[in-house]
């Protein structure tokens, strides 16, 4: 058996998916790229008002003054086409994207007792995505397509001969010349053409008439052009007017996420990333990619991520459209060790970081990461990897035990008296006095192959009045980099924390 899922007025349905207020209104669809084509598709209420496809926009408005004219949107059609193929792929791995608005699935090997119930489930799934569908099931693709045209909303062809007998000849879309000739012969339905001998028909009218006879008899078999449904979860909308406030964008984003969450659920996936694109009035576009800290299909969580960013967004030009693409991934499942604990709510933590970024700037929020250099205090901020946060720290035995250095940021400027290439006295805003013991110097340099060359000389010093500090000389300037904690408990009272050793000359 084969199934055909048909979306009547596909292009108009795609344009009306997120315009519920127009469901009962007369609507006509045009293509601004091809204005001479006139009206492409019309709604049911527009047809009742006398509007017909092919009319120009003024002619259609003359028939119905309340008519709303929409422009065709390729982005909206692409999203609707992807949703259709996803539903079809759930039925069978062998699907064919036959044409815009309908696809064919090979149901071979599918053990189904109630085909009608199967079709009703598919139609209901598309209805949840705001797509009105008709489904036909038959022994071959052509019969299934004819059944889909007449389905209300599902039609299963159990007896091909009885189903085809009363169908009009034009249902098979023959060539106009062949159709006109057969009508002159008095042949108007499929039962009449199959009553003629196929061989005589081919001799008189050619092989095309033979293929038409096979289709009329329900004997045409053809292989499907198999396609694999791409996991492309995206939604798009083109505004009729330029938008300068966030409310319409947020309203549509919520609707987008409702639809995308349903599609992700059908594919057993969750959202790993979201890409938001806003086409602007000047022809450019604003684009931003959001990483979901803990991949999910929860609409509330995904919407908060977008809402937090849009609250602080300021654009130089108005938005003319909206695009949202969700990158699917598998749901996370982690087995933690006994003393490991994950973040309580990674998505809430990510939302907090987003709010901080809106206040202080994206470049000032992140995780500190040391650069691959010996230059002191060389760090950068990177985006957090949420799956690494919350795990147990490395055991203390893996760290070298010593006095921690508490760095001053910024370093404190100082004046140092040097005797025999060693500092012996210190004066600064907070520390003054003689130096009792020193260790050093510790020299480091780098970047000599670049314009940003650096070099530093560091000393660890102990003051006569107490206190351990690190001094650094950069060029001719001295500064206090930081201070050490007091010696560990158990050390001999009054014993110097530093033992002076001879140092090489500077």
C-alpha positions as CSV (number, residue, x, y, z in Angstrom):
1,X,0.0,0.0,0.0
2,X,1.0,3.6,-0.6
3,X,-0.1,6.8,1.1
4,X,-0.3,10.3,-0.3
5,X,-0.5,13.3,2.1
6,X,-2.0,16.3,0.4
7,X,-2.1,19.9,1.7
8,X,-4.7,21.7,-0.4
9,X,-3.8,25.3,-1.3
10,X,-0.3,24.6,0.1
11,X,1.2,28.1,-0.5
12,X,-1.8,29.8,1.0
13,X,-1.8,27.5,4.0
14,X,1.9,28.2,4.6
15,X,1.1,32.0,4.6
16,X,-1.8,31.7,7.0
17,X,-0.2,29.4,9.6
18,X,0.5,32.2,12.0
19,X,-2.4,34.4,11.0
20,X,-5.3,32.8,12.8
21,X,-7.3,36.1,12.7
22,X,-7.6,35.6,8.9
23,X,-9.1,32.0,9.0
24,X,-12.6,33.2,8.3
25,X,-11.7,36.2,6.1
26,X,-11.5,36.2,2.3
27,X,-7.8,36.0,1.4
28,X,-5.9,35.8,-1.9
29,X,-2.2,34.9,-2.4
30,X,0.0,36.6,-5.0
31,X,3.7,36.3,-6.0
32,X,5.4,39.7,-6.0
33,X,8.2,38.2,-8.1
34,X,5.7,37.3,-10.8
35,X,3.0,40.0,-10.8
36,X,1.6,38.9,-14.2
37,X,0.6,35.6,-12.8
38,X,-2.2,37.2,-10.8
39,X,-3.9,35.5,-7.9
40,X,-2.3,32.1,-7.2
41,X,-4.6,30.6,-4.5
42,X,-7.7,31.8,-2.6
43,X,-9.5,30.9,0.6
44,X,-12.9,29.4,0.7
45,X,-14.6,32.6,1.7
46,X,-12.9,34.4,-1.2
47,X,-14.1,31.8,-3.6
48,X,-17.7,32.3,-2.4
49,X,-17.3,36.0,-3.0
50,X,-16.4,35.4,-6.7
51,X,-12.7,35.7,-6.6
52,X,-10.9,33.2,-8.9
53,X,-7.2,32.2,-9.4
54,X,-5.6,34.0,-12.3
55,X,-7.3,37.3,-11.7
56,X,-5.2,40.4,-11.2
57,X,-5.3,42.1,-7.8
58,X,-7.6,45.0,-8.9
59,X,-10.0,42.5,-10.5
60,X,-10.0,40.4,-7.3
61,X,-10.6,43.5,-5.1
62,X,-13.4,44.6,-7.4
63,X,-15.2,41.2,-6.8
64,X,-14.6,41.4,-3.0
65,X,-13.8,44.7,-1.3
66,X,-13.0,42.9,2.0
67,X,-10.4,40.8,0.3
68,X,-6.9,40.6,2.0
69,X,-4.0,40.1,-0.4
70,X,-0.9,38.3,1.0
71,X,2.4,37.9,-0.7
72,X,3.9,34.4,-1.1
73,X,6.7,33.6,1.4
74,X,9.3,31.0,0.5
75,X,10.6,30.8,4.1
76,X,7.1,29.9,5.4
77,X,6.6,27.4,2.6
78,X,10.0,25.8,3.4
79,X,8.9,25.3,7.1
80,X,5.6,23.8,6.1
81,X,7.2,21.5,3.6
82,X,9.7,20.3,6.3
83,X,6.8,19.6,8.7
84,X,5.0,17.6,6.1
85,X,8.1,15.4,5.4
86,X,8.7,14.9,9.1
87,X,5.1,13.5,9.5
88,X,5.5,11.3,6.5
89,X,8.9,10.0,7.6
90,X,7.2,8.7,10.8
91,X,5.2,6.4,8.6
92,X,7.9,5.0,6.4
93,X,11.6,5.5,5.6
94,X,10.7,5.4,1.9
95,X,9.1,8.8,1.1
96,X,9.0,10.9,-2.0
97,X,8.7,14.7,-2.0
98,X,6.4,14.4,-5.1
99,X,5.6,18.1,-5.4
100,X,4.9,21.2,-3.3
101,X,2.1,20.4,-1.0
102,X,2.0,16.6,-1.1
103,X,4.3,13.6,-0.6
104,X,4.1,9.9,-1.2
105,X,5.1,7.2,1.3
106,X,5.6,3.5,0.7
107,X,3.7,1.6,3.5
108,X,5.1,-1.8,2.4
109,X,5.7,-4.0,5.4
110,X,3.6,-1.8,7.7
111,X,1.3,-4.1,9.7
112,X,-1.9,-2.0,10.1
113,X,-5.4,-3.4,10.8
114,X,-7.2,-0.1,10.5
115,X,-5.9,2.1,7.7
116,X,-8.6,4.7,8.4
117,X,-7.4,5.2,11.9
118,X,-3.8,5.5,10.7
119,X,-4.8,8.3,8.3
120,X,-6.8,10.1,10.9
121,X,-3.8,10.2,13.2
122,X,-1.6,11.7,10.5
123,X,-4.2,14.3,9.7
124,X,-4.6,15.2,13.4
125,X,-0.8,15.5,13.7
126,X,-0.7,18.0,10.9
127,X,-3.7,19.9,12.2
128,X,-1.7,20.4,15.5
129,X,0.8,22.2,13.3
130,X,-2.0,24.3,11.7
131,X,-1.9,22.5,8.4
132,X,-5.1,21.1,6.9
133,X,-4.4,17.8,5.2
134,X,-6.1,15.1,3.2
135,X,-4.7,11.6,3.0
136,X,-5.3,8.9,0.5
137,X,-4.2,5.2,0.7
138,X,-4.2,2.9,-2.2
139,X,-2.3,0.0,-3.9
140,X,-0.1,2.3,-6.0
141,X,1.0,5.9,-5.9
142,X,-1.4,7.1,-8.6
143,X,-4.4,5.6,-6.9
144,X,-3.3,7.0,-3.5
145,X,-3.0,10.5,-5.1
146,X,-6.5,10.3,-6.6
147,X,-7.8,9.1,-3.3
148,X,-6.1,12.0,-1.5
149,X,-7.8,14.5,-3.8
150,X,-11.3,13.1,-2.9
151,X,-10.5,12.4,0.8
152,X,-12.6,14.0,3.5
153,X,-10.1,13.9,5.2
154,X,-9.1,10.2,4.8
155,X,-10.0,7.8,1.9
156,X,-8.8,4.2,1.7
157,X,-9.1,2.5,-1.7
158,X,-10.1,-1.1,-1.1
159,X,-11.6,-1.7,-4.6
160,X,-9.7,0.2,-7.3
161,X,-12.2,-0.6,-10.1
162,X,-15.2,0.7,-8.2
163,X,-13.3,3.8,-7.1
164,X,-12.0,4.7,-10.6
165,X,-15.2,4.0,-12.5
166,X,-17.0,7.3,-12.0
167,X,-14.0,9.6,-12.0
168,X,-13.8,12.2,-14.7
169,X,-11.1,11.9,-17.3
170,X,-9.5,15.2,-16.4
171,X,-8.7,13.9,-13.0
172,X,-5.7,12.2,-14.5
173,X,-4.4,15.5,-16.0
174,X,-3.9,14.2,-19.6
175,X,-2.3,16.4,-22.3
176,X,-4.8,19.1,-23.4
177,X,-4.8,17.8,-27.0
178,X,-5.4,14.2,-26.0
179,X,-8.2,15.3,-23.6
180,X,-9.9,17.3,-26.3
181,X,-9.7,14.4,-28.8
182,X,-11.2,11.9,-26.3
183,X,-14.0,14.3,-25.4
184,X,-14.8,14.5,-29.1
185,X,-15.1,10.7,-29.1
186,X,-17.6,11.0,-26.2
187,X,-15.2,9.7,-23.6
188,X,-15.6,11.7,-20.3
189,X,-14.9,9.3,-17.5
190,X,-12.4,6.5,-16.7
191,X,-14.8,3.7,-17.1
192,X,-15.4,4.7,-20.7
193,X,-11.7,4.8,-21.6
194,X,-11.0,1.4,-20.0
195,X,-13.8,-0.1,-22.0
196,X,-11.7,0.4,-25.1
197,X,-9.0,-2.1,-26.0
198,X,-5.6,-0.8,-24.9
199,X,-3.8,-2.0,-28.0
200,X,-6.1,-0.3,-30.4
201,X,-5.9,2.9,-28.4
202,X,-2.1,2.9,-28.5
203,X,-2.2,2.2,-32.3
204,X,-4.4,5.2,-32.9
205,X,-3.2,7.8,-30.3
206,X,0.3,6.7,-29.4
207,X,2.0,5.5,-26.2
208,X,0.8,8.4,-24.2
209,X,-2.8,7.1,-24.6
210,X,-1.5,3.7,-23.4
211,X,-0.1,5.2,-20.2
212,X,-3.4,7.1,-19.7
213,X,-5.3,3.8,-20.1
214,X,-3.1,2.1,-17.5
215,X,-3.6,4.9,-15.0
216,X,-7.4,4.8,-15.6
217,X,-7.4,1.0,-15.0
218,X,-5.3,1.4,-11.8
219,X,-2.4,-0.6,-13.2
220,X,0.3,2.0,-13.4
221,X,3.3,1.2,-11.2
222,X,6.3,3.4,-10.7
223,X,9.2,3.5,-8.3
224,X,9.4,6.3,-5.8
225,X,12.2,8.9,-5.9
226,X,13.3,8.4,-2.3
227,X,14.3,11.4,-0.3
228,X,15.5,11.6,3.3
229,X,13.7,14.1,5.4
230,X,16.3,16.6,6.7
231,X,16.1,17.5,10.3
232,X,15.5,21.1,9.6
233,X,13.4,22.7,12.4
234,X,12.8,26.2,11.4
235,X,10.0,28.7,11.2
236,X,9.7,32.0,9.3
237,X,7.4,35.0,9.0
238,X,7.4,38.1,6.9
239,X,5.8,41.2,8.4
240,X,3.4,43.2,6.2
241,X,4.8,46.4,7.8
242,X,8.1,47.3,9.5
243,X,8.2,46.4,13.2
244,X,9.8,48.8,15.7
245,X,8.7,47.2,19.0
246,X,9.5,43.8,20.6
247,X,5.9,42.7,21.4
248,X,5.0,41.4,17.9
249,X,8.3,39.6,17.7
250,X,7.9,37.9,21.1
251,X,4.3,36.9,20.2
252,X,5.4,35.2,17.1
253,X,8.4,33.6,18.8
254,X,6.1,32.0,21.3
255,X,4.0,30.6,18.5
256,X,7.1,29.4,16.6
257,X,8.4,27.5,19.7
258,X,5.0,25.9,20.2
259,X,5.1,24.5,16.7
260,X,8.8,23.5,16.9
261,X,8.4,21.8,20.2
262,X,5.7,19.6,18.6
263,X,8.0,18.8,15.7
264,X,10.9,18.0,18.0
265,X,8.7,15.7,20.0
266,X,7.6,13.8,16.8
267,X,11.3,13.3,16.0
268,X,12.3,12.4,19.6
269,X,14.7,15.3,19.7
270,X,15.3,18.4,21.9
271,X,16.7,21.8,21.1
272,X,20.5,22.2,21.5
273,X,20.9,25.6,19.8
274,X,18.6,28.3,18.5
275,X,19.5,30.8,15.8
276,X,17.4,34.0,15.7
277,X,17.5,36.1,12.5
278,X,15.8,39.5,12.0
279,X,15.8,40.8,8.4
280,X,16.1,44.6,8.7
281,X,14.6,47.4,6.6
282,X,18.0,48.5,5.2
283,X,18.5,45.0,3.6
284,X,20.9,43.7,6.3
285,X,20.0,41.2,9.0
286,X,20.6,40.8,12.7
287,X,21.5,37.2,13.7
288,X,22.3,35.6,17.0
289,X,22.9,32.0,18.0
290,X,21.9,30.8,21.5
291,X,23.3,27.6,23.1
292,X,20.7,25.9,25.3
293,X,22.7,25.1,28.5
294,X,20.7,21.9,29.1
295,X,19.1,20.8,25.8
296,X,15.3,20.7,26.2
297,X,12.1,21.0,24.3
298,X,10.4,22.9,27.1
299,X,8.7,25.9,25.4
300,X,8.9,28.1,28.5
301,X,12.6,27.6,29.0
302,X,13.4,28.3,25.3
303,X,11.2,31.3,25.2
304,X,12.9,32.8,28.4
305,X,16.3,32.5,26.6
306,X,15.0,34.6,23.7
307,X,13.0,37.0,25.8
308,X,16.0,37.8,28.0
309,X,18.0,38.7,25.0
310,X,15.3,40.8,23.2
311,X,14.6,42.8,26.4
312,X,18.0,44.6,26.0
313,X,18.3,44.5,22.2
314,X,18.4,47.8,20.3
315,X,18.6,47.9,16.5
316,X,19.3,50.8,14.2
317,X,16.6,49.7,11.7
318,X,13.2,48.2,11.9
319,X,12.6,44.5,11.5
320,X,10.8,43.3,8.4
321,X,10.7,39.6,9.1
322,X,11.5,36.9,11.6
323,X,13.4,33.6,11.3
324,X,14.0,31.0,14.0
325,X,16.1,27.8,13.4
326,X,16.4,25.1,16.1
327,X,19.4,22.7,16.0
328,X,18.2,19.4,17.2
329,X,20.1,17.0,19.5
330,X,19.5,14.0,21.7
331,X,18.3,14.5,25.3
332,X,21.2,14.5,27.8
333,X,21.4,11.5,30.1
334,X,24.4,11.5,32.6
335,X,25.3,9.1,35.3
336,X,27.1,11.0,38.0
337,X,29.6,9.6,40.5
338,X,28.8,9.4,44.2
339,X,30.1,12.9,45.1
340,X,29.4,14.7,41.9
341,X,26.5,17.1,41.7
342,X,25.2,18.8,38.5
343,X,23.9,22.4,38.4
344,X,20.5,22.6,39.9
345,X,19.0,24.3,36.9
346,X,21.5,24.9,34.0
347,X,18.9,26.8,31.9
348,X,18.1,29.2,34.8
349,X,21.8,29.8,35.3
350,X,22.2,30.5,31.5
351,X,19.3,32.9,31.7
352,X,21.0,34.8,34.6
353,X,24.2,35.0,32.5
354,X,22.1,36.4,29.7
355,X,20.7,39.1,31.9
356,X,24.2,40.0,33.1
357,X,25.4,40.2,29.5
358,X,22.6,42.6,28.7
359,X,23.7,44.9,31.6
360,X,27.5,44.8,31.3
361,X,28.1,43.6,27.7
362,X,28.7,40.2,26.2
363,X,32.5,40.6,26.3
364,X,32.4,41.0,30.1
365,X,30.6,37.8,31.0
366,X,32.1,34.3,30.8
367,X,34.4,31.8,32.4
368,X,38.0,32.9,33.1
369,X,40.5,30.8,31.1
370,X,44.3,31.1,31.3
371,X,46.1,31.8,28.0
372,X,48.9,29.5,26.9
373,X,51.7,31.9,27.9
374,X,54.0,32.6,30.8
375,X,52.9,36.3,30.9
376,X,51.4,37.0,34.4
377,X,47.6,37.6,34.6
378,X,47.1,36.6,30.9
379,X,43.5,35.5,30.8
380,X,40.4,35.6,28.6
381,X,36.7,35.1,29.1
382,X,35.0,32.2,27.2
383,X,31.5,31.0,27.0
384,X,30.7,28.6,29.8
385,X,30.5,24.9,29.0
386,X,27.5,24.0,31.2
387,X,28.1,20.3,31.2
388,X,31.4,20.9,32.9
389,X,30.0,23.0,35.7
390,X,28.9,21.5,39.0
391,X,31.2,18.5,38.9
392,X,33.3,17.6,41.9
393,X,36.6,19.5,42.1
394,X,39.9,17.7,41.7
395,X,41.1,16.2,45.0
396,X,43.4,18.4,47.0
397,X,46.2,15.8,46.9
398,X,46.6,16.7,43.2
399,X,47.7,20.3,44.0
400,X,51.0,21.5,45.3
401,X,50.6,22.9,48.8
402,X,52.1,26.3,49.4
403,X,51.3,29.9,50.4
404,X,48.5,31.4,48.2
405,X,49.3,34.7,46.6
406,X,46.6,37.3,46.8
407,X,47.1,39.5,43.8
408,X,46.4,43.2,43.9
409,X,44.3,44.4,41.0
410,X,45.5,46.8,39.9
411,X,49.1,46.4,41.3
412,X,50.3,49.0,43.8
413,X,53.0,51.3,42.5
414,X,56.1,51.3,44.7
415,X,59.6,52.7,45.1
416,X,62.3,50.2,45.8
417,X,65.8,50.8,47.1
418,X,68.3,48.3,45.5
419,X,71.7,47.5,46.9
420,X,74.0,45.1,45.0
421,X,71.2,44.2,42.6
422,X,68.8,43.2,45.4
423,X,65.8,45.2,46.9
424,X,66.5,46.2,50.5
425,X,63.8,48.9,51.1
426,X,60.2,49.5,50.0
427,X,58.0,52.5,50.0
428,X,54.4,52.5,48.8
429,X,50.9,53.7,49.7
430,X,50.3,50.7,52.0
431,X,53.6,49.1,52.8
432,X,56.8,50.8,53.9
433,X,60.0,49.6,55.6
434,X,63.1,47.6,55.3
435,X,63.3,44.3,53.6
436,X,64.6,41.4,55.8
437,X,64.9,38.6,53.3
438,X,64.4,38.1,49.5
439,X,64.1,35.3,47.0
440,X,64.7,35.9,43.3
441,X,64.9,37.3,40.8
442,X,62.4,35.2,38.7
443,X,62.6,36.5,35.2
444,X,60.2,35.8,32.3
445,X,59.8,37.3,28.9
446,X,57.9,36.6,25.6
447,X,56.3,38.0,22.6
448,X,59.6,39.1,21.1
449,X,58.4,38.1,17.7
450,X,55.4,40.5,18.0
451,X,55.0,44.2,18.6
452,X,53.6,43.5,22.1
453,X,56.8,42.2,23.6
454,X,56.9,41.8,27.3
455,X,59.4,41.0,30.1
456,X,59.2,41.0,33.9
457,X,61.4,40.4,36.9
458,X,59.8,39.2,40.2
459,X,61.0,39.0,43.8
460,X,59.5,37.5,46.9
461,X,60.3,39.7,49.9
462,X,59.8,39.6,53.7
463,X,59.5,42.9,55.5
464,X,61.2,43.7,58.8
465,X,57.8,44.6,60.3
466,X,56.2,41.3,59.0
467,X,54.4,40.5,55.8
468,X,55.4,38.6,52.7
469,X,55.0,40.3,49.3
470,X,55.7,39.8,45.7
471,X,57.5,42.7,43.9
472,X,57.7,43.0,40.1
473,X,59.9,45.3,38.0
474,X,58.6,46.0,34.5
475,X,61.1,48.2,32.7
476,X,62.1,50.8,35.2
477,X,58.9,50.7,37.2
478,X,58.4,48.7,40.4
479,X,55.1,47.5,41.8
480,X,53.6,45.2,44.4
481,X,51.9,42.4,42.7
482,X,50.3,40.8,45.8
483,X,50.8,39.5,49.3
484,X,51.2,36.0,50.7
485,X,49.1,34.5,53.5
486,X,50.6,33.9,56.8
487,X,52.8,30.8,57.2
488,X,51.0,27.5,57.8
489,X,50.3,26.6,61.4
490,X,53.1,24.6,63.1
491,X,56.0,26.7,61.8
492,X,58.5,28.0,64.4
493,X,57.4,31.4,65.8
494,X,59.9,34.1,64.8
495,X,61.6,31.9,62.2
496,X,61.8,33.8,58.9
497,X,59.4,32.6,56.2
498,X,62.0,33.3,53.5
499,X,65.6,32.2,53.6
500,X,67.9,34.6,51.7
501,X,70.0,32.9,49.1
502,X,72.6,34.4,46.9
503,X,71.2,35.5,43.5
504,X,72.8,36.2,40.2
505,X,73.5,39.8,39.3
506,X,71.1,41.8,37.4
